[in-house]
Amino acid sequence: MFYLKLCKKKAAYKAKPISKLHLDLSKIKKTYKTSFSTTKLIVIETEGLEIIGQEDGELLFKNSKDKKLMEKVAKKIYKNVKLST
C-alpha cells in the first residue's frame, strides 16, 4: 500500500505509495480542511497534523513524530481519495 519514512533531511516524515497512483486533490479539498491548494499540491489539516499532499500520492507530515497517527491518517487519505493510474 504505502511506506512511511523519515525524509532525507530528517525534518519530517513522508508517506509514499508503493504502487503508482494519482490523488484527486479536488476531492481531498472537499473532504478535509485545507489551508492551501494548487492543481499539483495541497496542504491538509486533520487530527492535529499538517500534511502536504502531492498529486503523485506523496504525503509529507510536518512537525510530528507520532508514526502511528501518521500511518492512520495516510491510510484514511489513500483509501478515500485515490484514483489508480
PDB file of N, CA, C and O in Angstrom, chain B, residues numbered from 101:
ATOM      1  N   MET B 101       0.810  -1.183   0.000  1.00  0.00           N
ATOM      2  CA  MET B 101       0.000   0.000   0.000  1.00  0.00           C
ATOM      3  C   MET B 101       0.869   1.268   0.000  1.00  0.00           C
ATOM      4  O   MET B 101       0.889   2.001  -0.989  1.00  0.00           O
ATOM      5  N   PHE B 102       1.597   1.535   1.121  1.00  0.00           N
ATOM      6  CA  PHE B 102       2.487   2.684   1.196  1.00  0.00           C
ATOM      7  C   PHE B 102       3.545   2.406   2.254  1.00  0.00           C
ATOM      8  O   PHE B 102       3.413   1.484   3.059  1.00  0.00           O
ATOM      9  N   TYR B 103       4.590   3.214   2.241  1.00  0.00           N
ATOM     10  CA  TYR B 103       5.581   3.129   3.309  1.00  0.00           C
ATOM     11  C   TYR B 103       5.753   4.516   3.917  1.00  0.00           C
ATOM     12  O   TYR B 103       5.527   5.530   3.258  1.00  0.00           O
ATOM     13  N   LEU B 104       6.154   4.543   5.176  1.00  0.00           N
ATOM     14  CA  LEU B 104       6.362   5.773   5.915  1.00  0.00           C
ATOM     15  C   LEU B 104       7.822   5.806   6.320  1.00  0.00           C
ATOM     16  O   LEU B 104       8.333   4.850   6.903  1.00  0.00           O
ATOM     17  N   LYS B 105       8.490   6.898   6.015  1.00  0.00           N
ATOM     18  CA  LYS B 105       9.896   7.001   6.401  1.00  0.00           C
ATOM     19  C   LYS B 105      10.271   8.455   6.642  1.00  0.00           C
ATOM     20  O   LYS B 105       9.587   9.378   6.201  1.00  0.00           O
ATOM     21  N   LEU B 106      11.373   8.631   7.351  1.00  0.00           N
ATOM     22  CA  LEU B 106      11.912   9.943   7.622  1.00  0.00           C
ATOM     23  C   LEU B 106      12.490  10.492   6.326  1.00  0.00           C
ATOM     24  O   LEU B 106      13.183   9.772   5.607  1.00  0.00           O
ATOM     25  N   CYS B 107      12.215  11.758   6.014  1.00  0.00           N
ATOM     26  CA  CYS B 107      12.738  12.331   4.772  1.00  0.00           C
ATOM     27  C   CYS B 107      14.258  12.508   4.870  1.00  0.00           C
ATOM     28  O   CYS B 107      14.826  12.377   5.954  1.00  0.00           O
ATOM     29  N   LYS B 108      14.910  12.800   3.759  1.00  0.00           N
ATOM     30  CA  LYS B 108      16.369  12.861   3.697  1.00  0.00           C
ATOM     31  C   LYS B 108      16.983  13.827   4.707  1.00  0.00           C
ATOM     32  O   LYS B 108      18.018  13.528   5.302  1.00  0.00           O
ATOM     33  N   LYS B 109      16.349  14.985   4.904  1.00  0.00           N
ATOM     34  CA  LYS B 109      16.887  15.978   5.831  1.00  0.00           C
ATOM     35  C   LYS B 109      16.461  15.718   7.274  1.00  0.00           C
ATOM     36  O   LYS B 109      16.823  16.470   8.179  1.00  0.00           O
ATOM     37  N   LYS B 110      15.696  14.656   7.483  1.00  0.00           N
ATOM     38  CA  LYS B 110      15.230  14.224   8.799  1.00  0.00           C
ATOM     39  C   LYS B 110      14.418  15.296   9.523  1.00  0.00           C
ATOM     40  O   LYS B 110      14.406  15.352  10.753  1.00  0.00           O
ATOM     41  N   ALA B 111      13.744  16.138   8.756  1.00  0.00           N
ATOM     42  CA  ALA B 111      12.921  17.203   9.334  1.00  0.00           C
ATOM     43  C   ALA B 111      11.452  16.801   9.404  1.00  0.00           C
ATOM     44  O   ALA B 111      10.679  17.404  10.149  1.00  0.00           O
ATOM     45  N   ALA B 112      11.066  15.796   8.640  1.00  0.00           N
ATOM     46  CA  ALA B 112       9.656  15.392   8.585  1.00  0.00           C
ATOM     47  C   ALA B 112       9.579  13.946   8.104  1.00  0.00           C
ATOM     48  O   ALA B 112      10.548  13.393   7.583  1.00  0.00           O
ATOM     49  N   TYR B 113       8.408  13.353   8.290  1.00  0.00           N
ATOM     50  CA  TYR B 113       8.140  12.017   7.757  1.00  0.00           C
ATOM     51  C   TYR B 113       7.339  12.146   6.475  1.00  0.00           C
ATOM     52  O   TYR B 113       6.591  13.105   6.285  1.00  0.00           O
ATOM     53  N   LYS B 114       7.506  11.168   5.603  1.00  0.00           N
ATOM     54  CA  LYS B 114       6.693  11.151   4.392  1.00  0.00           C
ATOM     55  C   LYS B 114       6.113   9.763   4.180  1.00  0.00           C
ATOM     56  O   LYS B 114       6.723   8.744   4.508  1.00  0.00           O
ATOM     57  N   ALA B 115       4.918   9.764   3.621  1.00  0.00           N
ATOM     58  CA  ALA B 115       4.270   8.522   3.208  1.00  0.00           C
ATOM     59  C   ALA B 115       4.298   8.520   1.691  1.00  0.00           C
ATOM     60  O   ALA B 115       3.978   9.518   1.046  1.00  0.00           O
ATOM     61  N   LYS B 116       4.679   7.395   1.141  1.00  0.00           N
ATOM     62  CA  LYS B 116       4.766   7.287  -0.308  1.00  0.00           C
ATOM     63  C   LYS B 116       4.114   5.977  -0.718  1.00  0.00           C
ATOM     64  O   LYS B 116       4.431   4.923  -0.168  1.00  0.00           O
ATOM     65  N   PRO B 117       3.198   6.041  -1.688  1.00  0.00           N
ATOM     66  CA  PRO B 117       2.542   4.806  -2.147  1.00  0.00           C
ATOM     67  C   PRO B 117       3.546   3.870  -2.822  1.00  0.00           C
ATOM     68  O   PRO B 117       4.468   4.313  -3.507  1.00  0.00           O
ATOM     69  N   ILE B 118       3.348   2.585  -2.615  1.00  0.00           N
ATOM     70  CA  ILE B 118       4.223   1.592  -3.238  1.00  0.00           C
ATOM     71  C   ILE B 118       3.910   1.487  -4.729  1.00  0.00           C
ATOM     72  O   ILE B 118       4.818   1.421  -5.558  1.00  0.00           O
ATOM     73  N   SER B 119       2.632   1.471  -5.061  1.00  0.00           N
ATOM     74  CA  SER B 119       2.264   1.444  -6.478  1.00  0.00           C
ATOM     75  C   SER B 119       1.847   2.849  -6.911  1.00  0.00           C
ATOM     76  O   SER B 119       1.443   3.676  -6.094  1.00  0.00           O
ATOM     77  N   LYS B 120       1.954   3.088  -8.182  1.00  0.00           N
ATOM     78  CA  LYS B 120       1.665   4.403  -8.737  1.00  0.00           C
ATOM     79  C   LYS B 120       0.191   4.761  -8.562  1.00  0.00           C
ATOM     80  O   LYS B 120      -0.691   3.941  -8.818  1.00  0.00           O
ATOM     81  N   LEU B 121      -0.065   5.990  -8.125  1.00  0.00           N
ATOM     82  CA  LEU B 121      -1.441   6.452  -8.019  1.00  0.00           C
ATOM     83  C   LEU B 121      -1.505   7.958  -8.228  1.00  0.00           C
ATOM     84  O   LEU B 121      -0.484   8.641  -8.300  1.00  0.00           O
ATOM     85  N   HIS B 122      -2.698   8.439  -8.321  1.00  0.00           N
ATOM     86  CA  HIS B 122      -2.958   9.867  -8.515  1.00  0.00           C
ATOM     87  C   HIS B 122      -3.966  10.299  -7.462  1.00  0.00           C
ATOM     88  O   HIS B 122      -5.066   9.751  -7.387  1.00  0.00           O
ATOM     89  N   LEU B 123      -3.589  11.288  -6.643  1.00  0.00           N
ATOM     90  CA  LEU B 123      -4.544  11.800  -5.660  1.00  0.00           C
ATOM     91  C   LEU B 123      -5.461  12.811  -6.330  1.00  0.00           C
ATOM     92  O   LEU B 123      -5.002  13.698  -7.049  1.00  0.00           O
ATOM     93  N   ASP B 124      -6.731  12.675  -6.096  1.00  0.00           N
ATOM     94  CA  ASP B 124      -7.719  13.623  -6.595  1.00  0.00           C
ATOM     95  C   ASP B 124      -7.763  14.787  -5.606  1.00  0.00           C
ATOM     96  O   ASP B 124      -8.509  14.749  -4.627  1.00  0.00           O
ATOM     97  N   LEU B 125      -6.963  15.820  -5.867  1.00  0.00           N
ATOM     98  CA  LEU B 125      -6.826  16.922  -4.926  1.00  0.00           C
ATOM     99  C   LEU B 125      -8.124  17.693  -4.734  1.00  0.00           C
ATOM    100  O   LEU B 125      -8.355  18.244  -3.657  1.00  0.00           O
ATOM    101  N   SER B 126      -8.964  17.743  -5.740  1.00  0.00           N
ATOM    102  CA  SER B 126     -10.251  18.435  -5.577  1.00  0.00           C
ATOM    103  C   SER B 126     -11.149  17.674  -4.603  1.00  0.00           C
ATOM    104  O   SER B 126     -11.909  18.289  -3.855  1.00  0.00           O
ATOM    105  N   LYS B 127     -11.071  16.349  -4.606  1.00  0.00           N
ATOM    106  CA  LYS B 127     -11.850  15.546  -3.662  1.00  0.00           C
ATOM    107  C   LYS B 127     -11.298  15.701  -2.245  1.00  0.00           C
ATOM    108  O   LYS B 127     -12.062  15.764  -1.281  1.00  0.00           O
ATOM    109  N   ILE B 128      -9.980  15.762  -2.120  1.00  0.00           N
ATOM    110  CA  ILE B 128      -9.363  15.984  -0.817  1.00  0.00           C
ATOM    111  C   ILE B 128      -9.828  17.322  -0.257  1.00  0.00           C
ATOM    112  O   ILE B 128     -10.156  17.431   0.924  1.00  0.00           O
ATOM    113  N   LYS B 129      -9.852  18.326  -1.107  1.00  0.00           N
ATOM    114  CA  LYS B 129     -10.257  19.668  -0.677  1.00  0.00           C
ATOM    115  C   LYS B 129     -11.686  19.673  -0.146  1.00  0.00           C
ATOM    116  O   LYS B 129     -12.003  20.439   0.764  1.00  0.00           O
ATOM    117  N   LYS B 130     -12.544  18.834  -0.700  1.00  0.00           N
ATOM    118  CA  LYS B 130     -13.933  18.736  -0.236  1.00  0.00           C
ATOM    119  C   LYS B 130     -14.050  17.903   1.043  1.00  0.00           C
ATOM    120  O   LYS B 130     -14.995  18.075   1.813  1.00  0.00           O
ATOM    121  N   THR B 131     -13.095  17.007   1.266  1.00  0.00           N
ATOM    122  CA  THR B 131     -13.163  16.072   2.386  1.00  0.00           C
ATOM    123  C   THR B 131     -12.445  16.583   3.636  1.00  0.00           C
ATOM    124  O   THR B 131     -12.898  16.333   4.753  1.00  0.00           O
ATOM    125  N   TYR B 132     -11.336  17.293   3.458  1.00  0.00           N
ATOM    126  CA  TYR B 132     -10.505  17.738   4.572  1.00  0.00           C
ATOM    127  C   TYR B 132     -10.380  19.253   4.602  1.00  0.00           C
ATOM    128  O   TYR B 132     -10.554  19.931   3.590  1.00  0.00           O
ATOM    129  N   LYS B 133     -10.073  19.768   5.796  1.00  0.00           N
ATOM    130  CA  LYS B 133      -9.784  21.195   5.927  1.00  0.00           C
ATOM    131  C   LYS B 133      -8.435  21.453   5.262  1.00  0.00           C
ATOM    132  O   LYS B 133      -7.447  20.779   5.553  1.00  0.00           O
ATOM    133  N   THR B 134      -8.409  22.431   4.374  1.00  0.00           N
ATOM    134  CA  THR B 134      -7.165  22.753   3.680  1.00  0.00           C
ATOM    135  C   THR B 134      -6.808  24.218   3.905  1.00  0.00           C
ATOM    136  O   THR B 134      -7.686  25.073   4.020  1.00  0.00           O
ATOM    137  N   SER B 135      -5.515  24.494   3.965  1.00  0.00           N
ATOM    138  CA  SER B 135      -5.063  25.874   4.132  1.00  0.00           C
ATOM    139  C   SER B 135      -4.432  26.417   2.859  1.00  0.00           C
ATOM    140  O   SER B 135      -4.199  27.620   2.741  1.00  0.00           O
ATOM    141  N   PHE B 136      -4.152  25.527   1.900  1.00  0.00           N
ATOM    142  CA  PHE B 136      -3.533  25.948   0.643  1.00  0.00           C
ATOM    143  C   PHE B 136      -3.742  24.843  -0.376  1.00  0.00           C
ATOM    144  O   PHE B 136      -3.686  23.661  -0.038  1.00  0.00           O
ATOM    145  N   SER B 137      -3.982  25.226  -1.620  1.00  0.00           N
ATOM    146  CA  SER B 137      -4.076  24.203  -2.665  1.00  0.00           C
ATOM    147  C   SER B 137      -3.781  24.804  -4.031  1.00  0.00           C
ATOM    148  O   SER B 137      -4.080  25.965  -4.307  1.00  0.00           O
ATOM    149  N   THR B 138      -3.184  23.968  -4.873  1.00  0.00           N
ATOM    150  CA  THR B 138      -2.961  24.278  -6.285  1.00  0.00           C
ATOM    151  C   THR B 138      -3.404  23.037  -7.053  1.00  0.00           C
ATOM    152  O   THR B 138      -3.972  22.115  -6.466  1.00  0.00           O
ATOM    153  N   THR B 139      -3.154  23.007  -8.336  1.00  0.00           N
ATOM    154  CA  THR B 139      -3.522  21.831  -9.126  1.00  0.00           C
ATOM    155  C   THR B 139      -2.590  20.643  -8.860  1.00  0.00           C
ATOM    156  O   THR B 139      -2.931  19.509  -9.200  1.00  0.00           O
ATOM    157  N   LYS B 140      -1.420  20.885  -8.258  1.00  0.00           N
ATOM    158  CA  LYS B 140      -0.435  19.822  -8.024  1.00  0.00           C
ATOM    159  C   LYS B 140      -0.166  19.527  -6.551  1.00  0.00           C
ATOM    160  O   LYS B 140       0.434  18.503  -6.227  1.00  0.00           O
ATOM    161  N   LEU B 141      -0.611  20.426  -5.645  1.00  0.00           N
ATOM    162  CA  LEU B 141      -0.231  20.342  -4.245  1.00  0.00           C
ATOM    163  C   LEU B 141      -1.368  20.829  -3.350  1.00  0.00           C
ATOM    164  O   LEU B 141      -2.140  21.709  -3.731  1.00  0.00           O
ATOM    165  N   ILE B 142      -1.459  20.242  -2.148  1.00  0.00           N
ATOM    166  CA  ILE B 142      -2.490  20.670  -1.199  1.00  0.00           C
ATOM    167  C   ILE B 142      -1.929  20.556   0.216  1.00  0.00           C
ATOM    168  O   ILE B 142      -1.147  19.650   0.506  1.00  0.00           O
ATOM    169  N   VAL B 143      -2.326  21.467   1.090  1.00  0.00           N
ATOM    170  CA  VAL B 143      -1.946  21.403   2.500  1.00  0.00           C
ATOM    171  C   VAL B 143      -3.204  21.083   3.290  1.00  0.00           C
ATOM    172  O   VAL B 143      -4.166  21.851   3.288  1.00  0.00           O
ATOM    173  N   ILE B 144      -3.188  19.935   3.970  1.00  0.00           N
ATOM    174  CA  ILE B 144      -4.327  19.410   4.704  1.00  0.00           C
ATOM    175  C   ILE B 144      -4.081  19.590   6.200  1.00  0.00           C
ATOM    176  O   ILE B 144      -2.958  19.424   6.676  1.00  0.00           O
ATOM    177  N   GLU B 145      -5.128  19.928   6.929  1.00  0.00           N
ATOM    178  CA  GLU B 145      -5.052  19.981   8.385  1.00  0.00           C
ATOM    179  C   GLU B 145      -6.097  19.015   8.927  1.00  0.00           C
ATOM    180  O   GLU B 145      -7.298  19.215   8.747  1.00  0.00           O
ATOM    181  N   THR B 146      -5.627  17.968   9.589  1.00  0.00           N
ATOM    182  CA  THR B 146      -6.521  16.969  10.161  1.00  0.00           C
ATOM    183  C   THR B 146      -5.869  16.298  11.360  1.00  0.00           C
ATOM    184  O   THR B 146      -4.660  16.064  11.362  1.00  0.00           O
ATOM    185  N   GLU B 147      -6.644  15.995  12.358  1.00  0.00           N
ATOM    186  CA  GLU B 147      -6.207  15.285  13.564  1.00  0.00           C
ATOM    187  C   GLU B 147      -4.939  15.886  14.175  1.00  0.00           C
ATOM    188  O   GLU B 147      -4.081  15.158  14.673  1.00  0.00           O
ATOM    189  N   GLY B 148      -4.826  17.209  14.137  1.00  0.00           N
ATOM    190  CA  GLY B 148      -3.677  17.897  14.707  1.00  0.00           C
ATOM    191  C   GLY B 148      -2.424  17.860  13.854  1.00  0.00           C
ATOM    192  O   GLY B 148      -1.361  18.305  14.284  1.00  0.00           O
ATOM    193  N   LEU B 149      -2.547  17.332  12.649  1.00  0.00           N
ATOM    194  CA  LEU B 149      -1.399  17.237  11.738  1.00  0.00           C
ATOM    195  C   LEU B 149      -1.536  18.227  10.591  1.00  0.00           C
ATOM    196  O   LEU B 149      -2.641  18.537  10.145  1.00  0.00           O
ATOM    197  N   GLU B 150      -0.402  18.711  10.128  1.00  0.00           N
ATOM    198  CA  GLU B 150      -0.368  19.488   8.893  1.00  0.00           C
ATOM    199  C   GLU B 150       0.345  18.606   7.864  1.00  0.00           C
ATOM    200  O   GLU B 150       1.478  18.173   8.073  1.00  0.00           O
ATOM    201  N   ILE B 151      -0.340  18.354   6.759  1.00  0.00           N
ATOM    202  CA  ILE B 151       0.152  17.405   5.757  1.00  0.00           C
ATOM    203  C   ILE B 151       0.194  18.078   4.402  1.00  0.00           C
ATOM    204  O   ILE B 151      -0.780  18.697   3.974  1.00  0.00           O
ATOM    205  N   ILE B 152       1.326  17.954   3.730  1.00  0.00           N
ATOM    206  CA  ILE B 152       1.438  18.446   2.366  1.00  0.00           C
ATOM    207  C   ILE B 152       1.235  17.246   1.453  1.00  0.00           C
ATOM    208  O   ILE B 152       2.006  16.287   1.498  1.00  0.00           O
ATOM    209  N   GLY B 153       0.204  17.298   0.631  1.00  0.00           N
ATOM    210  CA  GLY B 153      -0.100  16.212  -0.287  1.00  0.00           C
ATOM    211  C   GLY B 153       0.210  16.613  -1.714  1.00  0.00           C
ATOM    212  O   GLY B 153      -0.095  17.726  -2.143  1.00  0.00           O
ATOM    213  N   GLN B 154       0.817  15.698  -2.438  1.00  0.00           N
ATOM    214  CA  GLN B 154       1.144  15.947  -3.836  1.00  0.00           C
ATOM    215  C   GLN B 154       0.290  15.064  -4.723  1.00  0.00           C
ATOM    216  O   GLN B 154      -0.153  13.988  -4.322  1.00  0.00           O
ATOM    217  N   GLU B 155       0.076  15.529  -5.900  1.00  0.00           N
ATOM    218  CA  GLU B 155      -0.743  14.823  -6.876  1.00  0.00           C
ATOM    219  C   GLU B 155      -0.253  13.386  -7.118  1.00  0.00           C
ATOM    220  O   GLU B 155      -1.059  12.501  -7.408  1.00  0.00           O
ATOM    221  N   ASP B 156       1.048  13.153  -7.001  1.00  0.00           N
ATOM    222  CA  ASP B 156       1.609  11.814  -7.248  1.00  0.00           C
ATOM    223  C   ASP B 156       1.417  10.858  -6.073  1.00  0.00           C
ATOM    224  O   ASP B 156       1.844   9.705  -6.136  1.00  0.00           O
ATOM    225  N   GLY B 157       0.768  11.336  -4.988  1.00  0.00           N
ATOM    226  CA  GLY B 157       0.458  10.466  -3.866  1.00  0.00           C
ATOM    227  C   GLY B 157       1.355  10.617  -2.658  1.00  0.00           C
ATOM    228  O   GLY B 157       1.063  10.046  -1.608  1.00  0.00           O
ATOM    229  N   GLU B 158       2.441  11.370  -2.771  1.00  0.00           N
ATOM    230  CA  GLU B 158       3.323  11.549  -1.627  1.00  0.00           C
ATOM    231  C   GLU B 158       2.684  12.486  -0.613  1.00  0.00           C
ATOM    232  O   GLU B 158       2.113  13.515  -0.975  1.00  0.00           O
ATOM    233  N   LEU B 159       2.786  12.119   0.660  1.00  0.00           N
ATOM    234  CA  LEU B 159       2.280  12.928   1.763  1.00  0.00           C
ATOM    235  C   LEU B 159       3.443  13.264   2.687  1.00  0.00           C
ATOM    236  O   LEU B 159       4.176  12.369   3.107  1.00  0.00           O
ATOM    237  N   LEU B 160       3.617  14.530   3.004  1.00  0.00           N
ATOM    238  CA  LEU B 160       4.677  14.978   3.897  1.00  0.00           C
ATOM    239  C   LEU B 160       4.032  15.479   5.180  1.00  0.00           C
ATOM    240  O   LEU B 160       3.215  16.399   5.155  1.00  0.00           O
ATOM    241  N   PHE B 161       4.403  14.870   6.303  1.00  0.00           N
ATOM    242  CA  PHE B 161       3.840  15.209   7.602  1.00  0.00           C
ATOM    243  C   PHE B 161       4.773  16.184   8.313  1.00  0.00           C
ATOM    244  O   PHE B 161       5.899  15.831   8.665  1.00  0.00           O
ATOM    245  N   LYS B 162       4.305  17.405   8.520  1.00  0.00           N
ATOM    246  CA  LYS B 162       5.122  18.416   9.174  1.00  0.00           C
ATOM    247  C   LYS B 162       4.969  18.348  10.690  1.00  0.00           C
ATOM    248  O   LYS B 162       3.870  18.140  11.204  1.00  0.00           O
ATOM    249  N   ASN B 163       6.080  18.524  11.397  1.00  0.00           N
ATOM    250  CA  ASN B 163       6.102  18.686  12.853  1.00  0.00           C
ATOM    251  C   ASN B 163       5.407  17.571  13.627  1.00  0.00           C
ATOM    252  O   ASN B 163       4.660  17.848  14.567  1.00  0.00           O
ATOM    253  N   SER B 164       5.634  16.343  13.257  1.00  0.00           N
ATOM    254  CA  SER B 164       5.061  15.231  14.005  1.00  0.00           C
ATOM    255  C   SER B 164       6.061  14.080  14.081  1.00  0.00           C
ATOM    256  O   SER B 164       6.814  13.827  13.141  1.00  0.00           O
ATOM    257  N   LYS B 165       6.049  13.407  15.196  1.00  0.00           N
ATOM    258  CA  LYS B 165       6.877  12.210  15.390  1.00  0.00           C
ATOM    259  C   LYS B 165       6.009  10.996  15.693  1.00  0.00           C
ATOM    260  O   LYS B 165       6.531   9.902  15.914  1.00  0.00           O
ATOM    261  N   ASP B 166       4.688  11.176  15.707  1.00  0.00           N
ATOM    262  CA  ASP B 166       3.742  10.110  16.046  1.00  0.00           C
ATOM    263  C   ASP B 166       3.479   9.240  14.809  1.00  0.00           C
ATOM    264  O   ASP B 166       2.567   9.508  14.027  1.00  0.00           O
ATOM    265  N   LYS B 167       4.287   8.208  14.653  1.00  0.00           N
ATOM    266  CA  LYS B 167       4.197   7.362  13.462  1.00  0.00           C
ATOM    267  C   LYS B 167       2.855   6.645  13.347  1.00  0.00           C
ATOM    268  O   LYS B 167       2.330   6.491  12.244  1.00  0.00           O
ATOM    269  N   LYS B 168       2.302   6.209  14.462  1.00  0.00           N
ATOM    270  CA  LYS B 168       1.009   5.515  14.409  1.00  0.00           C
ATOM    271  C   LYS B 168      -0.086   6.437  13.893  1.00  0.00           C
ATOM    272  O   LYS B 168      -0.912   6.020  13.081  1.00  0.00           O
ATOM    273  N   LEU B 169      -0.103   7.681  14.353  1.00  0.00           N
ATOM    274  CA  LEU B 169      -1.093   8.644  13.883  1.00  0.00           C
ATOM    275  C   LEU B 169      -0.888   8.950  12.401  1.00  0.00           C
ATOM    276  O   LEU B 169      -1.854   9.041  11.642  1.00  0.00           O
ATOM    277  N   MET B 170       0.367   9.110  11.993  1.00  0.00           N
ATOM    278  CA  MET B 170       0.649   9.392  10.579  1.00  0.00           C
ATOM    279  C   MET B 170       0.189   8.235   9.697  1.00  0.00           C
ATOM    280  O   MET B 170      -0.401   8.460   8.640  1.00  0.00           O
ATOM    281  N   GLU B 171       0.452   7.007  10.117  1.00  0.00           N
ATOM    282  CA  GLU B 171       0.017   5.835   9.348  1.00  0.00           C
ATOM    283  C   GLU B 171      -1.507   5.785   9.254  1.00  0.00           C
ATOM    284  O   GLU B 171      -2.058   5.504   8.190  1.00  0.00           O
ATOM    285  N   LYS B 172      -2.183   6.056  10.367  1.00  0.00           N
ATOM    286  CA  LYS B 172      -3.647   6.048  10.387  1.00  0.00           C
ATOM    287  C   LYS B 172      -4.217   7.082   9.415  1.00  0.00           C
ATOM    288  O   LYS B 172      -5.121   6.778   8.637  1.00  0.00           O
ATOM    289  N   VAL B 173      -3.686   8.296   9.464  1.00  0.00           N
ATOM    290  CA  VAL B 173      -4.174   9.368   8.592  1.00  0.00           C
ATOM    291  C   VAL B 173      -3.849   9.063   7.129  1.00  0.00           C
ATOM    292  O   VAL B 173      -4.688   9.277   6.255  1.00  0.00           O
ATOM    293  N   ALA B 174      -2.650   8.571   6.857  1.00  0.00           N
ATOM    294  CA  ALA B 174      -2.274   8.238   5.472  1.00  0.00           C
ATOM    295  C   ALA B 174      -3.203   7.155   4.915  1.00  0.00           C
ATOM    296  O   ALA B 174      -3.650   7.256   3.773  1.00  0.00           O
ATOM    297  N   LYS B 175      -3.496   6.130   5.703  1.00  0.00           N
ATOM    298  CA  LYS B 175      -4.417   5.079   5.249  1.00  0.00           C
ATOM    299  C   LYS B 175      -5.775   5.667   4.886  1.00  0.00           C
ATOM    300  O   LYS B 175      -6.371   5.313   3.869  1.00  0.00           O
ATOM    301  N   LYS B 176      -6.250   6.572   5.738  1.00  0.00           N
ATOM    302  CA  LYS B 176      -7.552   7.187   5.512  1.00  0.00           C
ATOM    303  C   LYS B 176      -7.539   8.016   4.219  1.00  0.00           C
ATOM    304  O   LYS B 176      -8.475   7.940   3.423  1.00  0.00           O
ATOM    305  N   ILE B 177      -6.495   8.794   4.016  1.00  0.00           N
ATOM    306  CA  ILE B 177      -6.399   9.611   2.799  1.00  0.00           C
ATOM    307  C   ILE B 177      -6.301   8.731   1.568  1.00  0.00           C
ATOM    308  O   ILE B 177      -7.024   8.950   0.596  1.00  0.00           O
ATOM    309  N   TYR B 178      -5.421   7.740   1.588  1.00  0.00           N
ATOM    310  CA  TYR B 178      -5.262   6.867   0.419  1.00  0.00           C
ATOM    311  C   TYR B 178      -6.527   6.044   0.148  1.00  0.00           C
ATOM    312  O   TYR B 178      -6.878   5.818  -1.010  1.00  0.00           O
ATOM    313  N   LYS B 179      -7.196   5.605   1.180  1.00  0.00           N
ATOM    314  CA  LYS B 179      -8.409   4.793   0.992  1.00  0.00           C
ATOM    315  C   LYS B 179      -9.545   5.605   0.374  1.00  0.00           C
ATOM    316  O   LYS B 179     -10.257   5.113  -0.502  1.00  0.00           O
ATOM    317  N   ASN B 180      -9.710   6.810   0.815  1.00  0.00           N
ATOM    318  CA  ASN B 180     -10.868   7.600   0.415  1.00  0.00           C
ATOM    319  C   ASN B 180     -10.679   8.484  -0.805  1.00  0.00           C
ATOM    320  O   ASN B 180     -11.668   8.893  -1.412  1.00  0.00           O
ATOM    321  N   VAL B 181      -9.463   8.788  -1.181  1.00  0.00           N
ATOM    322  CA  VAL B 181      -9.304   9.777  -2.250  1.00  0.00           C
ATOM    323  C   VAL B 181      -8.327   9.394  -3.360  1.00  0.00           C
ATOM    324  O   VAL B 181      -7.848  10.275  -4.073  1.00  0.00           O
ATOM    325  N   LYS B 182      -8.022   8.129  -3.525  1.00  0.00           N
ATOM    326  CA  LYS B 182      -7.065   7.784  -4.557  1.00  0.00           C
ATOM    327  C   LYS B 182      -7.745   7.295  -5.832  1.00  0.00           C
ATOM    328  O   LYS B 182      -8.816   6.690  -5.807  1.00  0.00           O
ATOM    329  N   LEU B 183      -7.098   7.574  -6.909  1.00  0.00           N
ATOM    330  CA  LEU B 183      -7.503   7.052  -8.221  1.00  0.00           C
ATOM    331  C   LEU B 183      -6.266   6.378  -8.812  1.00  0.00           C
ATOM    332  O   LEU B 183      -5.232   7.028  -8.968  1.00  0.00           O
ATOM    333  N   SER B 184      -6.349   5.126  -9.134  1.00  0.00           N
ATOM    334  CA  SER B 184      -5.203   4.442  -9.742  1.00  0.00           C
ATOM    335  C   SER B 184      -4.982   4.960 -11.141  1.00  0.00           C
ATOM    336  O   SER B 184      -5.923   5.307 -11.854  1.00  0.00           O
ATOM    337  N   THR B 185      -3.703   5.008 -11.525  1.00  0.00           N
ATOM    338  CA  THR B 185      -3.341   5.439 -12.879  1.00  0.00           C
ATOM    339  C   THR B 185      -2.670   4.324 -13.622  1.00  0.00           C
ATOM    340  O   THR B 185      -2.290   4.495 -14.780  1.00  0.00           O
TER     341      THR B 185
END
